[in-house]
Amino acid sequence: MSEGGFRQGDPIRIAIFGVGLIGGSLALCFKDKPGVTVVGHSVNPSSVRKYVERGVVDEATVSVEEAAKDADFLFLCVPVGRLEDYVDELARLPLKPGCVVTDVGSTKASVVRHGEKLRESGAAFIGGHPMAGSERTGVEAASSYLFENAFYVLTPTEDTPGEALSRLEALLRWTKAHIVKMDAELHDDVVAAISHLPHIIAVGLVNQVAGYNDSNDLYASLAAGGFRDITRIASGDPLLWRDILIRNRKVLLKLLDDWRDEMDGFRAMLENADGDGVAEAFRRAGEFRGRLPERRKGVITSLYECYVDVPDHPGIIGKIATELGQARINLSNLHIIESREDVPGVLRLSFREEGDLQRAVELLKSLQYSVHY
């Protein structure tokens, strides 16, 4: 068996619809493996050319039928609002018997229900959500390291063929992600609470302060530090988040009710000058937050990151940190990723500002380090 769980040399054809950050990173995880051919799809001919020119895929096409032909795995990496359209189009095609169709959307219940129609064509639909991302977007930001040490959620149903699920899990081992299987509706409940609701709160808070700033621009001037950091997620793609929130609105309406209750409780503590209550609320929050894992990628990306291939030489990590420090580049975090067979070792460097990331990449490349981001 090979690293991905397939026999050495077994031909595997993978079609990726939407080769952006996520789709492109998946392609890089699979590409160049023995017997694997990765085909990219876009409706835009210039994007198709770019995919091939950048070496992200082996082939690319503007034809859905051509991309899907003889594919063993089909990844739908298009915006959430387009997923069901692609499922409908694939359902009309003569797909390879036994092929696996999956997606990467952050809402699962709706598309999993819609994917059931693919059973008629002999395909198996398995919902997926790689819980990793980047501040950067597009195929230019794609990286084979994007999913490493992240959770990759799969949402099979009772009707999902066990063999299809096993094959998809085996394929995804090439991403170096941690595979988690859960019910689609439970996924939507959890992700709404830890990702969708925080985005709504951040947007509401920024818009509230923007309203105050209309009459006094000191709000914007003084918000340049911590406020900007804690509300960073309010800068998400408006159309992307429109589709995500509308599709998960039933869950979010309940969460917003709970959030209102939480804020009403804080309001009552302030009205009553309940200092002990305020302190206890902060204590509980700090205790729970302190138990959250720090060294794992989550659904909300926190920093600007790059990856450096490093040889196994004494003092190499300290040397890199020293070089960054001497250049006055503010390094936020440093994480040694376990060595793997295909590279000597990988160092993940995290920065709070995009400018620091760009300067670090330029510096390290000038010092002949291999840098990915």
HUUR-V886957 format. One record per backbone hydrogen bond with DSSP energy under -1.0 kcal/mol. CO is the residue of the C=O (numbers start at 0). NH is the residue of the N-H. E is the energy in kcal/mol with one decimal. If there is no record, write none. Layout:
# HUUR-V886957
co->CO nh->NH e->E
co->CO nh->NH e->E
This chain:
# HUUR-V886957
co->1 nh->4 e->-1.8
co->5 nh->1 e->-3.5
co->6 nh->9 e->-2.5
co->11 nh->36 e->-2.8
co->12 nh->71 e->-2.6
co->12 nh->72 e->-1.7
co->13 nh->38 e->-3.3
co->14 nh->74 e->-3.1
co->15 nh->40 e->-2.1
co->16 nh->76 e->-2.5
co->17 nh->19 e->-1.3
co->19 nh->23 e->-2.1
co->20 nh->24 e->-1.7
co->21 nh->25 e->-2.5
co->22 nh->26 e->-2.3
co->23 nh->27 e->-2.1
co->24 nh->28 e->-1.6
co->25 nh->29 e->-1.7
co->26 nh->30 e->-3.1
co->29 nh->32 e->-1.6
co->32 nh->35 e->-2.1
co->34 nh->11 e->-2.8
co->36 nh->13 e->-3.0
co->37 nh->57 e->-2.0
co->37 nh->58 e->-1.8
co->38 nh->15 e->-3.1
co->39 nh->60 e->-2.0
co->40 nh->17 e->-2.1
co->43 nh->47 e->-2.0
co->44 nh->48 e->-2.1
co->45 nh->49 e->-1.9
co->46 nh->50 e->-2.6
co->47 nh->51 e->-1.6
co->48 nh->52 e->-2.7
co->49 nh->53 e->-2.4
co->50 nh->55 e->-1.9
co->51 nh->54 e->-1.3
co->58 nh->39 e->-2.7
co->60 nh->41 e->-1.5
co->62 nh->66 e->-2.2
co->63 nh->67 e->-2.4
co->64 nh->68 e->-1.4
co->67 nh->70 e->-2.1
co->71 nh->99 e->-2.4
co->72 nh->14 e->-2.9
co->73 nh->101 e->-2.9
co->74 nh->16 e->-2.9
co->75 nh->103 e->-1.3
co->78 nh->81 e->-2.5
co->81 nh->85 e->-1.9
co->82 nh->86 e->-2.3
co->83 nh->87 e->-2.3
co->84 nh->88 e->-2.1
co->85 nh->89 e->-2.7
co->86 nh->90 e->-2.2
co->89 nh->92 e->-1.7
co->92 nh->94 e->-1.7
co->95 nh->98 e->-2.1
co->98 nh->123 e->-2.4
co->99 nh->73 e->-2.7
co->100 nh->125 e->-2.6
co->101 nh->75 e->-2.8
co->107 nh->111 e->-2.6
co->108 nh->112 e->-2.0
co->109 nh->113 e->-2.1
co->110 nh->114 e->-2.4
co->112 nh->115 e->-1.1
co->113 nh->116 e->-1.4
co->114 nh->117 e->-1.8
co->115 nh->118 e->-1.6
co->117 nh->120 e->-1.2
co->117 nh->122 e->-1.7
co->118 nh->121 e->-1.8
co->121 nh->97 e->-2.1
co->123 nh->100 e->-3.0
co->126 nh->154 e->-2.5
co->128 nh->152 e->-2.5
co->129 nh->131 e->-1.9
co->137 nh->140 e->-1.6
co->138 nh->141 e->-1.4
co->142 nh->145 e->-1.3
co->146 nh->149 e->-2.6
co->149 nh->177 e->-3.5
co->150 nh->130 e->-3.0
co->151 nh->179 e->-2.3
co->152 nh->128 e->-2.5
co->153 nh->181 e->-2.2
co->156 nh->159 e->-1.4
co->160 nh->164 e->-2.1
co->161 nh->165 e->-2.4
co->162 nh->166 e->-2.1
co->163 nh->167 e->-2.1
co->164 nh->168 e->-2.5
co->165 nh->169 e->-2.3
co->166 nh->170 e->-2.2
co->167 nh->171 e->-2.4
co->170 nh->173 e->-1.7
co->171 nh->174 e->-1.8
co->172 nh->175 e->-1.3
co->175 nh->148 e->-2.2
co->177 nh->151 e->-2.9
co->179 nh->153 e->-3.0
co->182 nh->186 e->-2.5
co->183 nh->187 e->-2.1
co->184 nh->188 e->-1.9
co->185 nh->189 e->-2.5
co->186 nh->190 e->-2.9
co->187 nh->191 e->-1.7
co->188 nh->192 e->-1.4
co->189 nh->193 e->-2.1
co->190 nh->194 e->-1.9
co->190 nh->195 e->-1.7
co->191 nh->196 e->-3.4
co->194 nh->198 e->-1.8
co->195 nh->199 e->-2.0
co->196 nh->200 e->-2.7
co->197 nh->201 e->-2.5
co->198 nh->202 e->-2.4
co->199 nh->203 e->-2.7
co->200 nh->204 e->-2.6
co->201 nh->205 e->-2.5
co->202 nh->206 e->-2.6
co->203 nh->207 e->-2.0
co->204 nh->208 e->-2.4
co->205 nh->209 e->-2.6
co->206 nh->210 e->-1.8
co->207 nh->211 e->-1.6
co->208 nh->212 e->-2.4
co->211 nh->214 e->-1.4
co->215 nh->218 e->-1.6
co->216 nh->220 e->-1.7
co->217 nh->221 e->-2.7
co->218 nh->222 e->-1.0
co->222 nh->227 e->-1.2
co->224 nh->228 e->-1.6
co->225 nh->229 e->-2.6
co->226 nh->230 e->-1.2
co->228 nh->231 e->-1.3
co->230 nh->233 e->-2.2
co->231 nh->234 e->-1.8
co->232 nh->235 e->-1.0
co->236 nh->240 e->-2.5
co->237 nh->241 e->-2.0
co->238 nh->242 e->-1.9
co->239 nh->243 e->-2.1
co->240 nh->244 e->-2.5
co->241 nh->245 e->-2.1
co->242 nh->246 e->-1.9
co->243 nh->247 e->-1.4
co->245 nh->248 e->-1.2
co->247 nh->251 e->-2.1
co->248 nh->252 e->-2.6
co->249 nh->253 e->-1.2
co->250 nh->254 e->-2.1
co->251 nh->255 e->-2.7
co->252 nh->256 e->-1.6
co->253 nh->257 e->-2.1
co->254 nh->258 e->-2.6
co->255 nh->259 e->-2.3
co->256 nh->260 e->-2.1
co->257 nh->261 e->-2.2
co->258 nh->262 e->-2.6
co->259 nh->263 e->-2.6
co->260 nh->264 e->-2.0
co->261 nh->265 e->-1.7
co->262 nh->266 e->-2.7
co->263 nh->267 e->-2.4
co->264 nh->268 e->-2.0
co->265 nh->269 e->-2.2
co->266 nh->270 e->-2.8
co->267 nh->271 e->-2.1
co->268 nh->273 e->-3.4
co->269 nh->272 e->-1.2
co->272 nh->274 e->-1.8
co->273 nh->277 e->-2.0
co->274 nh->278 e->-2.6
co->275 nh->279 e->-2.4
co->276 nh->280 e->-2.1
co->277 nh->281 e->-2.1
co->278 nh->282 e->-2.3
co->279 nh->283 e->-2.8
co->280 nh->284 e->-2.1
co->281 nh->285 e->-2.8
co->282 nh->286 e->-2.5
co->283 nh->287 e->-2.4
co->284 nh->288 e->-2.8
co->285 nh->289 e->-2.1
co->287 nh->290 e->-1.1
co->288 nh->291 e->-1.3
co->303 nh->350 e->-3.2
co->305 nh->348 e->-2.6
co->306 nh->371 e->-3.0
co->307 nh->346 e->-2.4
co->310 nh->312 e->-2.0
co->312 nh->315 e->-1.8
co->314 nh->318 e->-2.1
co->315 nh->319 e->-2.0
co->316 nh->320 e->-2.3
co->317 nh->321 e->-2.3
co->318 nh->322 e->-2.4
co->319 nh->323 e->-2.1
co->320 nh->324 e->-2.3
co->321 nh->325 e->-2.8
co->322 nh->326 e->-1.3
co->323 nh->328 e->-2.6
co->324 nh->327 e->-1.7
co->332 nh->349 e->-2.7
co->334 nh->347 e->-3.3
co->344 nh->309 e->-2.0
co->345 nh->336 e->-2.5
co->346 nh->307 e->-2.6
co->347 nh->334 e->-2.5
co->348 nh->305 e->-2.0
co->349 nh->331 e->-2.7
co->349 nh->332 e->-1.5
co->350 nh->303 e->-3.0
co->352 nh->356 e->-1.7
co->353 nh->357 e->-2.6
co->354 nh->358 e->-2.4
co->355 nh->359 e->-2.4
co->356 nh->360 e->-2.7
co->357 nh->361 e->-2.3
co->358 nh->362 e->-2.4
co->359 nh->363 e->-2.9
co->360 nh->364 e->-2.4
co->361 nh->365 e->-1.9
co->362 nh->366 e->-1.1
co->363 nh->368 e->-2.6
co->364 nh->367 e->-1.8
co->369 nh->308 e->-2.4
co->371 nh->306 e->-3.6
